[in-house]
Amino acid sequence: ETWRLRADVLDLALFAESARWGDHRRDVNPTAQGHQSSDFDLYTVENTIRPVSDFLVNTYFPARRDVIIAQLRARNLFPSINAPVLAPRGGHLTSALEIGNPNASGIIRFTTDGSDPIDSANAQTYTGPFMLADSGLLRARVLSGTEWSALSEATFIVGVPATAGSLVVSEIYYNPPGPSEASEFIEVMNISAGPLDLTGAAFTSGIQFPFADNATLPPGARLVINAGTYQGQLDNGGEFIALTDAEGNTIESFTYGDKYPWPESPDGGGFSLVRVAPLLNLDPALPGSWRASVAPGGTPGTGDEIPAFSGDANADLDGNGLPDLVDHATGGIPPRIVDGEFWISRQLGADDVLFGAECSTDLSAWLPLDSYFERIADDQNGAIVRTRYRLKTSTVIGQIFSRLRASQR
């Protein structure tokens, strides 16, 4: 697998290399050292590189382990007895674990706390298949007389493993105000209906952080990973974040940004980047799936969304001329025109609402607001963010109308 990963990285480069040099000995300089053109084939990825790679993966590597062990044993550098065989060889444990002894004699000693059975006070003797009580690293050796085998080890997960669709990145505090990065954090949330076992899950890009063995996260709960507990730091200018499961598969991967259309107040303004409606698992790669936090410093360990709207969306109970669902989305602040600017407010915690503005020149065909307007800036004041627009200089019209559109997710 490691060979394949490295080979895939080089694949495109090898096509370019073979295009440049693949015909050199056959067509460009065939008579070197007395050879003829017919003595050589074209060097290409298909007829040269891939056959060699396939031979290594399918023939050479599988046999090489036993060859090396035999060579080491011949020089008394490796135990003469074979290591125990784990079934399954790690991962999600759904049935009893078996540890096989491939030797004619000997007993199997194992540990479940990560210690070596040779000198661990917690080592146990294997007597038959069993279920693990906790997730974590199991280590086993065969003891025959006074000789120990090599070590067999694997990490097992006894709970429900975290996978794509069950665990999300829910908040990122990547650029606190001032020069210190000590208060930055990243948060994950369990959006599944049951507890998740985080054993083997890890942040592998952006920051480096393996979750602890046997760590569990209840449904709906959040886990905050603070600066100082992970390697690296969150980039103030945005970066690629990858969260993987115990098998190395992607749980989430995306690149966050610090410039519009991404929220800008988290970039040194004291606010965090908050996932909109995390239970809906919106695409984290889209800026619209994120917003600024309501409070400075973010809300590590909890959410800051307001209760979802209930009632008649088109009613106007407060008589302010705005439908109640629009009131919910805007904090009850109507749009305004001030000094040639068009101001639209949005209540940040109203994650249950899709909200936007449209414009028209005839009240018939409605277009996105940016068809005629350009954004100037977002001004955040606590839970309310006001976006200021102005007409584009290229806009030449007699009149223009605007409207707000709100709908429940």
N, C-alpha and C positions, 0 to 999 in steps of 0.2 A: 504493500500500500504506500509506504514512504517513497519507494522508487517511482511509482506511478505519479504521485503528487509532484515530485521534482521533474519528472519527464514531461508532464502536462505543461508546466511552466515554460519549458524550453521549446515546446512543440513549434510555435510560430516562428521562433528565431531559427530553428533548424531548417524550416522551409526556405527562409531567406538565404541561409548559408549554403544550402544545396543548390539553390538557383545561381548563386555567385560562383561556387567552386566545384559543383558536382560533375562538370564535364571537363575539368582541367586536364586530368591525365589521359582521358580518352581522345579529346578533340583539340586541346591546346598544346600539350607537350607530350605526345604519346611515345616519342622515340627516346625519351630519357632512359639511360641504362640499357639501351638495346631493345626495348619493348616496342610492340606495335599497337596501333589503335584498337585492334580487335582483342587485345589482352585485357581490356578494361571495360567495366560497365559504368553506366551513369550512377553517381552516388546521389540517391534521393531518400527522402524520409520513408517512402513506401517500400522500396526494395532493399534498403540498407539499414536504416535506423530502427524501424519498427520490428523487423525480424529479430534483430539482436536484443531489443528490449523484451520481446515476447519470450525469447529463449531464457533470458535472465529470470523473468518472473515465473515462468511455468516449469523450468527445468533446473536452472542453476541454484536459485535461492532456496527452493524447497529442500534440495539435497544438501545444501551447504551446512546447515545446522548440525546434522549428524556427522558430517565429515570433520567439522571443527571440534566437536565433542570427542570424537575418536582420537584426534591428534592430541588434544589436551590430556586425555586419559593415558595415552601412551607415554606421557612425560610426567605422570602423577600430579597433574595440575587440575584435575576434575574428579569428583567422586565416582567410584565404580558402580554405584547404585543409581538408578534413575529417579528423577523427581516425581512426586505424586501428580495425578491428573485430575484437574477440577472439571466438574460437569454440572452446570454450564461454566464456561470460562469467563465469568464476570457478567455485569450488566443487571438487568431487571430480573430478580429472582421470583419466579411464579410457582415453583415447586421445590421439593426437597433438594438440598445440595448434596451431591455425591463427590467423594474424594477417593480416587482409585489408586491402588498400589501396583505399579507395573512390574514389581520385582517378585521373586519367588519367596522372599521372607522380609521381615521387618514390620514395624508399626508406623502409623502416620500420626505425627504430632502437628497441631495447628493452633493458631491464635486468631482472634477477631479484633484485637486492639492495635494492630499495626506493628507489634513487636515480633522479634525473630524467635521461632520455637526453640532454637538451640539453647538460649539462655533466659527465656521468659518464665517468670513465675506464674503467668496466666495461661501457659500452654496446656492444651487438652489432648487426649488420645481419641482419635477417630474410631467410632464403633459402628457407624452406619449412617445412612442418609438423615439429614436434619434440616430444619428451617432456621435461618438466622433471625435473631430477635431485632437486630439493628442493622442499618446500612453501614458500610465501611469496607476497610481493607482486610481481607483474609489472607493469611500466609500459612503455608504448610511445607513440611519436609518429611521424608522417610528416615527412620532411624533403624539401622540394622547392626546389631551388636553395638560397637562404639562409633560406627561411621554414619555420618549424616549425608543425605542427598543434597543436591542443589535445591534452591528455593522455588516453589510455585506460589504465585500470588495473583490476586485479582480483586477488583472493587465490585461489591454487590449492592444493589438497591432493593430494599424490601418494600418500600412504599411506592406510591405512584410517582414515576419520574417526571420532572419538569420537561415539557416539550413545547414546540411551537403551538400557539393557540391557547396555552394554559398559563404562561408566564410572560409578562410584558415589562418593558422599561417604562416607568410611570412618571418619573421626575428627574431632572438633571439641573444641578446647581453648578454651572461650569465656570463662572467668572464673578466671584464675589467682589464687592467694591474694595478698592485699595490694593496694595501690592501683595498681600498674603493670599495664598490659595488653601490655607488650612481648613477653611469652613466649607469647601466644596464637597458635594456628595452626589451619588446617583442612587436611584431607588427602583426596586422591582416590585411588582404586585401580582399576586395569584388571582387570576380572573376565572379560574375553574370552579366547579361546584364542590370540590373536595380538597383535602390537604395535599400538598405537593412535597415530594422528597427532593431536595436540591443537591443531593450527593452527585458529584461528577459534573454538575453544571458550572460554567465559568464565563467570565468576561475575558475574551481573548484578543480583542482589538480596541484601541482607544485607551483602556486601562487593562491591567492584568489582575484578575481576582478569581481564585477558585473558591466556590462555596464549600463550607465545612461538611465533612462526612456526617450523615445522619441529621443534617439540618432540615427542618420541616417548616412549611409556611401554610398556615390555615387558609381556607377559602376567603377571598376578599381582603386578606391581610397584606401589608406592605413591609418590605425589608429595606432599610437604609444602609448603604455602604459608604462610610465616611472616608475622607482623605486621611492617609496614614495607614489605612488597612489594606489598600491596594497599591500595586506598583504603577508608577507613572502618575500623570495628572490629566484632568480633562482640559482639552485645548480651548483657549479663550476665543479662538477664531472658528471653532467648529471642527469636527473630525468624524471619522468613521468609527462606529461602535458595533461590536459584534458580541452577542451572547449565545453560547452553545450549550448543548445538552451533554449528558454523560457519554454519548456515542460520538461526539464531535459534530453532530448535526446542528444547523442553525436554528436557534429559537427566535431571535430577532437580529437583524442587521440593517443599519441605516446610517446616513451622514446627517448630522444636525448642523444648522448654520446660525450665523449671528447677524445676518443682514436680511432686510426685507426680500421676499415675503415671509421669512422667519420672524418671530417676535424679536424686537431689538432691545427691549428693556432688560432682559436677562443678561445682556452683554455688558456687565459692569454697572448696571443700574440698580442692582440690589435684589432683583427678582430672579426666580428660577424658571426653568422651562418645564411646563406641566403638560402631561398627556391629556388630550381632550377625551372625556368619556372612555376611560381605559377598558371598561367592561365590554365595549363594542369592538375593541381590538382594531381600531383604525390604522391604516398604513403608516408606520412611523417615519417613512421616508418622505412623506408629504408635509410641507409646512403647516397646512390647515389642520393637521392632527395634533398640533401643539399650540399652546398659548402661554402667556406670562402668568406667574402666580399672582394671587390676589394680594398677598402680604410680602413685604421684603423678607428675604431669607428663605422664602419658600415654606412648604409645610411638610417637612420630612416625617414620614411615618403615618401621614393622614392625607385626606383630600381636602380641597377648598371649594368644591362645587356647591352650588345652592340647590335646595330641593327642586325636583323636576316640576314643571308646570302642570297644573290640573285645573280643569274647568273648561269653559267655552272660549276657544282661542279667539273668536271674533267679537266677543263681548267687550264692553268698555265700562267696567264697573266704577272706575275713578273719574269718568267723564272728561278725560284729557284729550280725547280725539284720536288716541292710538288704541288699536286692538290690544287686548290684555296679553296675548302671546308676544306682541312686539314690545309692550311694556316690560315683560319678563326678560326679553333679550337685551333691551337697552337701558334697563334700570329706570324706566319711565321718563327718560330724557329725549324729547323730540329732536329731530334734525334742525339745524339752524344755518343761516347764512350770515357770516360775520366778516365785514371788510373784504368782500369778494371771495371769501372762502366758504366752502360747504363742510359743515361739521356733522359727523355721525358718531353717536356714542354706542358702546357695547358693554354689557355687563359680563365680566370675564367668567364668572362662575356658572353662567347659564349654558352648561355643556350639553344640555338636552335639546338645544335648538340649533337648527341650521339658519344662519342669518346672513343677509346681504342686501345690497342696494342695486337698483336698476334705473335706467334713464330712457327717455323717449322724446322724440320731437313732435309726435302726433298722437300720443296716448293710445296708439294701436300696436306698434312694433316696439317692444321693450328689449334693451340691450344691457349688457353688464356696464356698471358705472364707469369703468376705465375706458369705455369706448369714446367718451367725451371729456372725462376728468382724469387728472393725474393726482396721485397721492403726494402730499407734502410731508406729513409726519404723523406718528402716533404719540399721543400724550396720555400717559397713564397717571391716574389719581386713585390709588387704592384699587377697589374692585371695578372701577370704570375706566375704560380706555377710549379716548376720543381720537378719531381719525379725521384729519383735515385734508380736504381736496380743493383743487382749483381747476377751472376749465383749461384744457390744453390750448396752447397758443395756436394750434392748427384748427381749432374748432370755430367754424363760421356758421352760425345758425341764428334764426330770429328768436326762437324760444326753446326752452328745454324743460322737461318735467322729470321728476325723480320720485321713486317710491321705495319703501322698505319691504323686504320679503322675509318672512319667518315661517318656519315649519318645524314640527317636532321630529326628532330623529327616530 
